[in-house]
Amino acid sequence: MLIKPDVNRFAKIKVLGIGGGGCNALNSMIANAQIQGVDFVAVNTDQQHLLANQAQTKVQIGDGLTKGLGAGADPEIGKKAAEESLERIKEVITGADMVFLTYGAGGGTGTGAGPVIAELARKLGILSVAVVTKPFGFEGTRRMVVADDGIVSLKDKVDTLIVIPNQKLLEVVDKNVSLLEAFKLADSVLSQGVQGISDIIVMPGLINVDFADVKTIMTSAGTTLMGVGTASGENRASTAARSSIASPLLDSSIDGARGILFNITGGSDMTMSEVDEAAKVITSQADPDAQIIFGATIDEKLIDQVKVTVIATGFDETRRKFVQVTPQQDGETAQPSEETPTSIDEDEFDIPTFLRQIR
């Protein structure tokens, strides 16, 4: 029997989409209806954009400051707007056990308000996870600088920070992808970042990973790497596990992580030996002294498929090892091959990594 306590009673999770980019991502999450057991909250300075959002809860911030208009790509306006409406935000997130903050870094409202809301969550004792994107290259240098500055401001205020560099997405999709599809892809990856974590808490498990486990790994975690791999057919479990820890987006590995939480999901035909195979792939890459928390979940919607989700935290950045990933061809799975440690520009340490196997 699969037994899972009522998630709404034992782990209240809220997903806040902040600013235009965050609210767009929220709409994508709601429309896809893949994320279960969470409350969606749209937060924006732009009243018109906010009213069009599909979230059940909407919070307009800084209405006295911006008069219902946007922040004009100025993070200082976004920050002041959040500070003006802090009590309103507090009312919405009070009682939550965990909040996701999702937005596009580089804009005004999200970049400015995100750190303010993260700091509020910390004061309220709420576990906070930020999943944010960095701009595409075509969005300009200034927006990238604003994004980088905003991420620096955020990372000391949030428990867990996952940054998705949008430009990397273009390296793994068709070069003829439209502008609209490029931004939809960014929204989709934001959604996967949230779902990968929330599913671990919400989905009933044969071997449960509950909120306390997640909190152990993710509180004050800082730099975080997350991967999701899905595979079918022969050797599907080990293939999914390898996919989850190797990404053409970032060419990085979980080596050096001091905390690892992973969950293996499959249909009722998933075998114990498959669970063992997947676990061996992941644990063989981990630090010998890493704290490892493991779960296994049955999802009848996964027909002949196995999905592996990995969250790795607690990196010693000076000892990170990188792997080279061969570009994936149709019908093949990317395989990581270890190389000697590479000299990395210090600026790279400001960019927490996010792994997502694009299939």
N, C-alpha and C positions, 0 to 999 in steps of 0.2 A: 504493500500500500504506500502511495506517495502522500506524505503529510507535510503540509507547509502552513504555519500559522497565518492568520489573516494579515496580509502585508500592510493593509491600511491601519491596522491596530498596532502592529509591532515595528514597522519601519515606514514612516511617512516620507515619501520622496517627492520633491518638487523640482521641475525643470523650468528654469527662467531663461527665456530668450530676450536678450537685451539689445536695444537699438534695431535699426533696419535689418542688418544681416542676421542677427539673432532671432528676430521675429519671423523672418523668411524661413529660417531653418526650423523654427517651431511649427510653422504651417506645414512644412514637408513632413515632419515627424507625425503630426496629427493626421494628415491625409493618408500616409502609408499605413497607419494603424498597427504598427509593429511593436511599439513600446507600450508595455502593459504595467498597470499598478502604480502610475505616477500622475501627479497633477501638473498641468502645463500653465505657466504664467507668462504673459507677454508684458514686457516693460519697455516703454519708449517715451521720448519727448514729443514725437510727432503724433499728434492726435488723430489725424486722418489715416495715417498708416496703421495706427493702433486699432482703430475701430474696424478696420478690414481684416484684422487677425482672427484666426479660428479658435484661439485659446479661450477657455471658459472664463478665466480670470485675466483681467487687463489692468495694468497699473500705469497711469500717466504720471510722469515725473517732471518736475520743474515747470509746471504750467504757469506759475507766477513769473518765472524767469524767461521762458521761451514763448509764452502765450500760445502754446499748442503747436508751435513749429518745431522743426528738428534742431539739432545742435550745430548745424553748419560745419560738420567735420572738425569741430573744435573740442578735444577731450576735456578742456577746462570747463566748457559749458556743460558737458555730460556729467562731470564730477559735481559741479555746483547744483545741477538739477537733482542728482541723487541725494545730495546732502539736504536740499530743500525738502525733499519728500521722504526723508529717512523713516519717519514714523509710519508713513503709509506702507513702505516696503517692509518694515519690521512687523506690522500687523499681518501681512501676507505670509511671511516665512516663519513666524513664530509657531512652534509646535512641530516643525519638520525635523526629521532626524538627519536628512541629507538634502543638499541642494546642488543641482547642476547649474552652472552659469555658462551659457553659450552665446557667443557673439563673434562678429568679424572684427578683429583688431585692426586699427587704422582709421576707423570711423570716429565720430564724435561721441555719440551716446554710449555705445558699448565700451569703448576704450576708457572713457572717463568714469562711467558709473560702475563698471565691473569691479574694480578694486574697492570701491566704497561698499558695495553690497557684500563682497567677500569678507571684508573686515567686520561688517555687522554680523554676518553668519558666525564668525569666529567668536565674537563677544557673546552670542546667544548659545554657544556650545553646539552649533550645527556643523556636521561634516560637509565641507565644500569641495566640489570638483569643478574646475573650469575646463571647458573644451572650446578652444578658440582657433580661428583660422588666421594665418598671415596672408597679406594681399597677393594677388597675381602680379607678375612683373609689369604687365601692361597698365596696372593701376597707378604707376608712378613712384618715384623715389621718395617723395615727401610722405606719401601714405605709408610706405614701408618703414620710414624713420619713426613716424607716429606710432605704428604698430609695435616696433621694437621697444620704444620707450614705455608704452603701455604695458607690455608683457613684463618688463623689469619692475614696474610699479605693482603689478598683480601678484607676482610669484611669491612674495614674502607675506601675502595676506590670505592666500588660498591654501587649503591642505594639499590638493593634488592638481597639477597643471599639465594638461595635454595640449600641445600646439601642433596644428596641422598647416604646413606650408602649402598654400594653394598652388604655387608654381610647380611644385613637385608632381601634382596631379596631372599636369599637362604632359609630363614625360612618360606617362603610362597609358595615355588614351590616344585615339586617332588624331592626327594633326589637323584634320579637317573638322574637328568638333566645333559646333557653333558657340558663340558667346553665351547664349542662354543655357546651353547644355553644360558649359564649363561651370557656371555658377550653380546650376542644379546639382552637379557632381560634388561641389564643395558642400552644399547643404546636406547631401546624402551622406558624406563622410562624417560631418558633424553629428548627424543622426546616429550613425553606427557607433560613434564614440560614446554617446549616451546609452544606447541600447546595450552595447557590450557589457557595460557595468551594471545597469539596472536589471538586466535579465538574470544575472548571477544571483541577485537578491530575491527577485520576484518569482522566477520559475521554480516549481516544485522539483525536488531532487531526490534521487536514490541515496546519494551522499550529499547532504545539504551543506551549502555555503550560505550562512546567514549574515545578517547585517553586522553582527559583532565581528565576524571574520573580516568582512570588507573594511570595517572601521580600523581594525588592527593594522592592516596593510596600508591603508590610505591616509590615515591621520598624519599630518605634517610630513607627507611623503615627498613633496617637492617634485623634482624631475621624475616623470613617469612615462613608461613605454607601454603601449597597449597593442595587442594584436588579435585579430580574428581570422581564423582559417577554416574553410569548408571544403570537403572533398567527398567523392563517392567512388564506388567500385573497389577494386582490389587495393589493399593496403590503405584504405581510406582514413583510418584513424591516425596512423603515423604521418601520412601525407598532410592531413589537416593540421597536425601539430607543427610540422615543419613550416607550413605556410604561415602559421600564426606567429612564428618567431623570426621570419625572414621577409623583408619587404623591398620591392623595387623602388619604393618611395624614398627610403632613407638609408638603405644599406647598413643597417645597424643590428646589433644582437643584444640578447638579454644578459650576456656575460657581465658579471660584476654586480648584478642586482642583489640586494640584501633582503628583499621581500618579494615573494611571488605568489600570486593568487591565480589559479587556473581552473577552468570548468570545461568539462567534456559533455557535449549534448548529442544525442542520437535518438533514433526511433527504438521501438521495442525489440528490434533485432540486434541492437548493439551488444557485443559480447564483452565479457570480463577481460579477455585477452586483448581486445582492442583498446579498452581503457588503460590496460597496463602498457601497451605499446606507445600510446600517446603520452602517457605520464613519463615514460623513460626518455622520450625525445626531449621533453621540456626540462626535466630534472638534470639530464646530462649536460645541459648548457648553463645551468645555474651555478652560482657560487656554492661551494661545499657547505658553507655555514649559513646559507640563506634560510630565512623562515618561509616555509612553503605551506600554503593552504590549498586544498584540492576538493573539488566537487564533481559529481556526475549527475546528469539530468536526462530524463526521457521526454522527448517532444515528438509526438506522433506525426506532426506535420513534416518532419525530416524523413522523407522516403529515401532509403538507401544512401543517406548522407550522414556525415559526422561533422559537428562544428566544435572547434576548440577556441576558447577565449582565454587570453593570457594578460595579466596585469603585472608589470614588474616595476618595482620602486627601489629607492634607497641606493642610487648609483654613486660610486666614487668616480667623478667625472675624469680625473686624471688617469684612471686605469681602464676606461672604456675600451673595449675591443670592437673592431668593425669587421664586417664580412662583406664580400663581394657577391652580388646576386646576378646570375645570368638572366638576361631578358627572357621572359616566358613566351614560348611558342604555343600555338593552339594544341591542346591535348597534353601539354607538359606542365609540370609543377616546378617552380623556381627552387633550386637547391642552393643553400648557402655553403660557401667554402671559406674556411678561416684563413686569414692572412695575418701577418705580423702587425702589431699595433702601429697605427698611423699617426703622424704628427698632425694635430688638428688646431686650427686657428682658435684662439681663446674665445672669440666672439661666438663660436659654435656652442659653447657651454651655456649660453643664454637661451638656447632653443631646446626645450624638452622635446622628446621624440614621440611620435605616434606611428604605430604600425598598423596597416590595414592591407590585407591581400586583395587587390582589385582583381575580380574574376569576371 
